[in-house]
Amino acid sequence: MEEGLLLKEREEERNVLTWDVVKEEVKKIGYLAGPMVAVTLSQFLLQLISMMMVGHLGELALSSAAIATSLTSVTGFSFLLGMAGALETLCGQAYGAQQYEKLGNYMYSAAICLILLCIPLSIIWVNMGKLLTFIGQDPLISLEAGKYAAWLIPALFAYATLQSQMRYLQSQSLILPMLLSSFAALCIHIPVCWFLVYKSALRTVGAALSIGIAYWLNVIILALYIKYSSSCEKTRVSLSKGDSKVSARVLRLAVPDYNGLVETSVLSVWTSSGFSLHETPCAHTPFRLGVLCLTTISFLYAIPFGVGAAASTRVANELGAGKPKAARVAVFVVMLLAATETTIVSSSLFLSRHILGYAYSNEKEVADYVTAMVPLICISVILDSLQGTLSGIARGTGWQHLGAYVNLGAFYLVGIPIAVLLSFRQHLGGRGLWIGILMGSVVQVTLLSLITGLTNWQQQAMKAKERISGGILSKENEEEE
């Protein structure tokens, strides 16, 4: 009895926000966030390195690869990334509640759903060249971009499987296997991409094929780890017909989470399209330069996305374990880390503005344009950092629907009207479009911050318990019995 009271007192002490508690939580989040940032950056570098290598083949090659990369990201990779976010809620809270067998079921169900979704996405990619020509893009660029997208299809199916594996491991804080597999895939990707682009007849499309090879290598490594590692023994299950019964549960959280993630990406592509209407008379340059700036933002977004993944894991685990105060402490610490990170990154980016453009091209026009756009990029990085972390908290908590409503309101009621006004009425062109999107991001971050600050964590812990132990799955289990 006395021992039980002592444990309860210690638990209450850990829930009080003191410097020792903060330091302990920083260690836990840092253990997850550091490797997750490295994993996210490693995976994004696959596409970035491919684009950089293609960029030195000439203007046409860079333009087509940049457009194809941007559009396939929105219509495919971001789609799958967002849909897989449901596993952060379900697997994270199930692991915290010590219902280990459900993690394997969730992983298989998500993988099946995402692979099936790749089929219609592949049809879109095969016809991307025709779609670009239809909306008025240069026919030659559209043709090459369509080829690049088609050769990325193998990467799409690998990415669907990979995201399910990663969420399964992430929820258990098994970050090291993901880090090692991602690093191995990146190391293989560099020489393979170089050979296919410069030494084979594939040239531009060789860069797309090399991405698929790297993703599939990553999938194979993680599959072997999940199957044979003792760390996954409690959560490992066999693939059976019963696994498909949780698909509806996965999709219920996945759809709004995808909407929240891809909203900014869609609008960013729309913004970059505006450069082709207003900037310079060169048919290829404006769109290409806009996409290059957005590529830089996407690369830097990998950092807050990794921090957000750590936040999601910590919050989901604590809520699943029925510890609302510990979840609140995790939220406080991760937002503190996000503010520190975005200060360092945005300052470094601004100081390196004169050399950044040369990473993509040897042309002075490209470098000068990127230099002029860096201030806007820095603002985007700050907002994206806060938004990425807050979105991670949302995934861990399980209120993806609220996040979706915030994104829709912030961009369609604020961002787009301001963008149209500045671009077409005030004649600011592509910069006006970008400023409008930034205003939408300000509203988005403000609303997400208010929702997070006003969250009743005790209530969220109860919902997590109901989500894991009750709801659809409980009813299905009762029917089976």
C-alpha positions in Angstrom: 0.0 0.0 0.0 2.8 2.4 1.0 4.7 1.5 -2.1 1.7 2.3 -4.3 1.3 5.7 -2.7 5.0 6.4 -3.1 4.8 5.6 -6.8 1.8 7.8 -7.2 3.6 10.7 -5.5 6.6 10.3 -7.8 4.3 10.2 -10.8 2.6 13.5 -9.7 6.1 15.1 -9.2 7.0 14.2 -12.8 3.8 15.8 -14.1 4.7 19.2 -12.5 6.5 21.5 -15.0 9.9 22.0 -13.3 13.3 22.4 -14.8 14.2 18.8 -14.1 11.0 17.6 -15.8 11.7 19.8 -18.8 15.3 18.5 -19.1 14.1 14.9 -19.0 11.5 15.6 -21.7 14.0 17.4 -23.8 16.1 14.2 -23.7 13.2 12.0 -24.7 12.1 14.3 -27.6 15.7 14.8 -28.7 16.3 11.1 -28.8 13.4 10.8 -31.2 13.6 14.2 -33.1 17.3 14.1 -34.0 17.2 10.8 -35.8 13.8 11.5 -37.3 15.0 14.8 -38.8 18.0 12.9 -40.3 15.6 10.2 -41.7 13.3 12.8 -43.2 16.2 14.8 -44.7 17.8 11.6 -46.1 14.6 10.7 -47.9 14.0 14.2 -49.2 17.6 14.3 -50.4 16.9 11.5 -52.8 14.7 13.8 -54.9 16.8 16.9 -54.3 20.1 15.1 -55.4 18.3 13.8 -58.5 17.1 17.3 -59.4 20.6 18.8 -58.9 22.2 16.2 -61.1 19.6 16.7 -63.8 20.0 20.5 -63.5 23.5 20.3 -65.0 22.1 18.6 -68.2 20.6 21.9 -69.2 17.6 24.2 -68.8 15.1 21.9 -70.4 16.1 19.0 -68.3 15.9 21.1 -65.1 12.6 22.7 -66.0 10.9 19.3 -66.7 12.4 17.6 -63.6 11.4 20.5 -61.4 7.8 20.6 -62.6 7.5 16.8 -62.4 9.0 16.6 -59.0 6.6 19.3 -57.7 3.5 17.8 -59.2 4.3 14.2 -58.3 4.9 15.4 -54.7 1.5 16.9 -54.4 -0.5 14.2 -56.3 1.4 11.2 -55.0 4.1 11.4 -52.3 2.4 14.0 -50.1 -0.9 12.1 -50.6 0.7 8.9 -49.2 2.6 10.8 -46.5 -0.6 12.4 -45.2 -2.6 9.2 -45.4 0.0 7.3 -43.4 -0.2 10.0 -40.7 -3.2 8.2 -39.2 -0.8 5.5 -38.0 0.9 8.0 -35.8 -2.4 8.4 -33.9 -3.5 4.7 -33.9 -0.1 3.0 -33.4 1.2 5.6 -31.0 -1.8 5.4 -28.7 -2.0 1.6 -29.0 1.6 1.3 -28.0 1.1 3.6 -25.0 -1.9 1.5 -24.0 0.3 -1.6 -24.3 -2.0 -3.2 -26.9 1.0 -4.3 -28.9 -0.7 -6.7 -31.3 -2.7 -3.9 -32.9 0.4 -2.1 -34.2 1.1 -4.9 -36.7 -2.6 -4.9 -37.8 -2.6 -1.2 -38.3 0.7 -1.3 -40.4 -0.6 -4.0 -42.7 -4.0 -2.3 -43.2 -2.4 1.0 -44.0 0.1 -0.6 -46.4 -2.7 -2.4 -48.3 -4.8 0.8 -48.5 -1.9 2.9 -49.7 -0.8 0.4 -52.3 -4.3 0.2 -53.7 -4.4 4.0 -53.9 -1.2 4.0 -55.9 -3.0 2.5 -58.9 -5.2 5.5 -59.7 -2.3 7.9 -58.9 -0.1 6.0 -61.4 -2.7 6.6 -64.1 -2.5 10.3 -63.4 1.2 10.3 -63.6 1.3 8.4 -66.9 -0.9 11.1 -68.4 0.9 14.0 -66.7 2.5 15.2 -69.9 -0.9 15.5 -71.6 -2.4 17.3 -68.6 0.5 19.9 -68.6 0.0 20.5 -72.3 -3.7 20.9 -71.8 -3.3 23.6 -69.1 -1.0 25.6 -71.4 2.5 24.6 -70.4 5.3 24.4 -73.0 4.8 21.2 -75.0 8.4 20.2 -74.9 8.7 20.7 -71.2 5.4 18.9 -70.7 6.6 15.9 -72.7 9.8 15.6 -70.7 8.0 16.1 -67.4 5.5 13.4 -68.3 8.3 10.9 -68.9 10.0 11.8 -65.6 6.7 11.3 -63.7 6.1 7.9 -65.4 9.5 6.7 -64.4 8.8 7.7 -60.8 5.9 5.2 -60.5 8.0 2.4 -59.1 9.0 4.8 -56.3 5.4 5.6 -55.6 4.6 2.0 -54.7 7.7 1.6 -52.6 6.9 4.9 -50.8 3.5 3.5 -49.8 5.0 0.5 -48.1 7.8 2.5 -46.6 5.6 5.0 -44.9 3.6 2.3 -43.2 6.7 0.6 -42.0 8.1 3.9 -40.7 5.0 4.8 -38.7 5.0 1.3 -37.2 8.6 1.7 -36.0 8.2 5.3 -35.0 5.4 4.7 -32.6 7.7 2.3 -30.7 10.6 4.8 -30.7 12.6 2.4 -32.9 14.3 5.2 -34.8 17.8 3.8 -35.3 16.7 1.2 -37.9 15.0 3.9 -40.0 18.1 6.1 -39.7 20.5 3.4 -40.9 18.2 2.1 -43.7 17.6 5.7 -45.0 21.3 6.5 -44.9 22.2 3.3 -46.7 19.6 4.0 -49.4 21.0 7.6 -49.8 24.6 6.3 -50.1 23.5 3.8 -52.8 21.4 6.5 -54.5 24.2 8.9 -55.2 26.4 6.7 -57.4 23.4 5.0 -59.0 21.8 8.3 -59.9 25.2 9.6 -61.2 25.6 6.6 -63.4 22.1 6.6 -64.8 22.1 10.3 -65.5 25.6 10.8 -66.9 26.7 7.4 -68.1 23.6 5.7 -69.4 21.2 6.5 -72.2 18.4 7.2 -69.7 19.7 10.7 -68.9 16.9 12.7 -67.2 14.6 9.7 -66.5 17.5 7.8 -65.0 17.3 10.2 -62.0 13.6 9.2 -61.5 14.4 5.5 -61.7 17.3 5.9 -59.2 14.8 7.3 -56.6 12.6 4.1 -57.0 15.7 1.9 -56.5 16.6 3.7 -53.3 13.1 3.5 -51.9 12.7 -0.2 -52.6 16.1 -0.8 -51.0 14.9 1.0 -47.9 11.7 -1.1 -47.9 13.6 -4.3 -48.0 15.9 -3.4 -45.2 13.1 -2.4 -42.9 11.0 -5.5 -43.8 13.9 -7.7 -42.8 14.3 -5.8 -39.5 10.6 -6.0 -38.7 10.5 -9.8 -39.5 13.6 -10.9 -37.6 14.4 -8.3 -34.9 13.5 -9.1 -31.3 12.6 -5.5 -30.8 9.4 -6.1 -32.9 8.5 -9.4 -31.3 5.6 -8.0 -29.2 4.1 -6.0 -32.1 4.8 -8.4 -35.0 1.8 -10.2 -36.4 1.2 -12.3 -39.5 -0.6 -10.9 -42.5 -4.1 -12.4 -42.5 -7.6 -11.6 -43.8 -8.6 -10.2 -40.5 -6.1 -7.3 -40.9 -8.2 -5.7 -43.6 -11.0 -5.0 -41.0 -9.2 -2.1 -39.5 -8.8 -0.3 -42.9 -11.9 1.8 -42.3 -10.4 3.0 -39.1 -7.2 4.0 -40.7 -8.9 5.8 -43.5 -11.2 7.7 -41.1 -8.2 9.5 -39.7 -6.1 9.4 -42.8 -8.3 11.5 -45.2 -8.4 14.7 -43.1 -4.7 14.3 -42.2 -3.9 14.1 -45.9 -6.0 17.2 -46.6 -4.1 19.1 -43.9 -0.7 18.1 -45.1 -1.2 18.6 -48.8 -3.2 21.9 -48.7 -0.1 24.0 -48.5 1.6 22.0 -51.2 -1.2 22.4 -53.7 -1.3 26.1 -53.1 2.4 26.3 -53.4 2.3 24.7 -56.8 -0.5 27.2 -57.8 1.8 30.0 -56.5 4.7 28.8 -58.5 2.5 28.6 -61.6 1.8 32.3 -61.1 5.5 33.1 -61.9 5.0 31.9 -65.4 2.3 34.6 -65.9 4.0 37.6 -64.5 7.8 37.5 -64.3 10.0 37.4 -67.4 9.4 36.7 -71.1 11.5 33.5 -71.0 9.0 30.6 -71.2 11.0 28.2 -69.0 12.7 30.4 -66.4 9.9 31.7 -64.1 8.1 28.5 -63.3 11.4 26.7 -62.9 12.8 29.4 -60.5 9.5 29.4 -58.5 9.7 25.6 -58.1 13.4 25.8 -57.1 12.5 28.1 -54.2 9.7 25.8 -53.2 12.1 22.9 -53.3 14.3 24.7 -50.9 11.4 25.3 -48.5 10.4 21.6 -48.8 13.9 20.5 -48.0 14.0 22.7 -44.9 10.5 21.5 -43.9 12.0 18.1 -43.3 13.4 19.5 -40.0 10.1 20.5 -38.4 8.4 17.5 -39.9 11.0 15.3 -38.0 10.4 17.3 -34.8 6.6 17.0 -35.4 7.0 13.2 -35.7 8.8 13.1 -32.4 6.0 15.2 -30.8 3.4 12.9 -32.3 5.0 9.9 -30.8 5.5 11.4 -27.4 2.0 12.8 -27.2 0.3 9.7 -28.6 2.2 7.4 -26.2 1.4 9.4 -23.1 -2.3 9.8 -24.0 -2.5 6.1 -24.8 -0.9 5.4 -21.4 -3.5 7.6 -19.7 -1.0 10.4 -18.7 -2.6 13.7 -19.9 -0.2 15.9 -17.8 2.8 14.2 -19.3 1.4 14.8 -22.7 1.0 18.5 -21.9 4.6 18.7 -20.8 5.7 17.1 -24.1 3.8 19.7 -26.0 5.4 22.5 -24.1 8.9 21.2 -24.6 8.5 20.4 -28.3 7.2 23.9 -29.1 10.2 25.4 -27.3 12.5 23.2 -29.4 10.6 24.3 -32.6 11.0 28.0 -31.8 14.8 27.4 -31.3 15.1 25.4 -34.5 13.3 27.9 -36.7 15.4 30.8 -35.4 18.7 29.0 -36.2 17.5 27.7 -39.7 16.0 30.9 -40.9 19.0 32.9 -39.8 21.4 30.5 -41.5 19.3 30.6 -44.7 19.3 34.4 -44.8 23.1 34.6 -44.3 23.7 32.1 -47.1 21.3 33.8 -49.6 24.1 34.8 -52.1 25.3 31.3 -52.7 22.1 29.2 -52.4 21.1 29.5 -56.1 24.3 28.0 -57.3 23.4 24.7 -55.7 20.8 24.2 -58.4 22.4 25.8 -61.5 25.5 27.5 -62.7 23.4 30.3 -64.3 23.7 33.7 -62.6 20.1 34.5 -63.3 19.0 31.6 -61.2 21.3 32.5 -58.3 20.2 36.2 -58.4 16.6 35.3 -58.4 16.9 32.9 -55.4 18.8 35.6 -53.5 16.0 38.0 -54.0 13.4 35.5 -52.8 15.3 34.4 -49.7 13.5 36.9 -47.3 10.1 35.4 -48.3 11.6 31.9 -48.0 12.8 32.7 -44.5 9.3 33.7 -43.5 7.9 30.5 -45.0 10.4 28.5 -43.1 9.4 30.1 -39.8 5.7 29.5 -40.4 6.3 26.0 -41.7 8.4 25.1 -38.7 5.6 26.0 -36.3 2.9 24.5 -38.5 4.9 21.2 -38.8 5.3 20.8 -35.1 1.7 21.7 -34.3 0.5 19.3 -36.9 2.6 16.6 -35.3 0.9 17.3 -32.0 -2.5 17.1 -33.8 -1.6 13.7 -35.2 -0.5 12.4 -31.8 -3.7 13.7 -30.2 -6.0 12.5 -33.0 -7.8 15.7 -34.0 -7.0 15.6 -37.6 -10.4 16.8 -38.5 -9.9 20.1 -36.6 -6.6 20.6 -38.5 -8.3 20.0 -41.8 -10.9 22.7 -41.0 -8.2 25.1 -40.0 -6.3 24.6 -43.2 -9.4 25.0 -45.4 -10.4 28.2 -43.6 -6.9 29.7 -43.4 -6.1 29.3 -47.1 -9.5 29.5 -48.9 -11.0 32.3 -46.8 -7.8 34.3 -46.2 -4.8 33.1 -48.2 -6.2 32.8 -51.7 -8.3 36.1 -51.7 -5.3 38.1 -50.5 -3.1 36.3 -53.1 -5.5 37.1 -55.9 -5.8 40.7 -54.8 -2.1 41.3 -54.6 -1.2 39.4 -57.7 -3.8 40.6 -60.2 -5.2 43.9 -58.7 -1.9 45.2 -57.3 0.2 43.6 -60.1 2.7 42.0 -57.8 2.8 38.8 -59.8 4.2 35.7 -58.4 5.4 37.5 -55.3 1.9 38.6 -54.6 0.7 35.0 -54.8 3.4 33.9 -52.4 2.6 36.7 -49.9 -1.1 35.7 -49.9 -0.1 32.1 -49.1 2.1 33.4 -46.3 -0.9 35.3 -44.8 -2.9 32.1 -44.9 -0.1 30.3 -43.1 -0.1 33.0 -40.4 -3.8 32.4 -39.8 -3.2 28.6 -39.9 -0.4 28.7 -37.3 -2.4 31.1 -35.0 -5.5 28.9 -35.0 -3.5 25.7 -34.5 -1.7 27.4 -31.6 -5.0 28.4 -30.0 -6.5 24.9 -30.3 -3.4 23.3 -28.8 -3.2 25.8 -26.0 -6.9 25.3 -25.1 -6.9 21.5 -25.4 -8.3 19.6 -22.4 -5.6 16.9 -22.1 -7.6 14.8 -19.6 -10.4 14.6 -22.1 -8.0 13.7 -24.9 -6.6 10.8 -22.8 -10.1 9.5 -22.3 -10.7 9.7 -26.1 -7.5 7.9 -26.7 -8.6 5.1 -24.4 -11.9 4.9 -26.2 -10.2 5.0 -29.6 -8.0 2.0 -28.8 -10.3 -0.1 -26.6 -13.7 0.9 -28.0 -15.3 2.2 -31.2 -15.3 0.3 -34.4 -12.7 -2.3 -33.5 -14.5 -3.3 -30.2 -17.7 -3.8 -32.1 -16.0 -5.9 -34.7 -14.3 -8.0 -32.0 -17.6 -8.5 -30.3 -19.2 -9.7 -33.6 -16.3 -12.1 -34.1 -16.8 -13.6 -30.6 
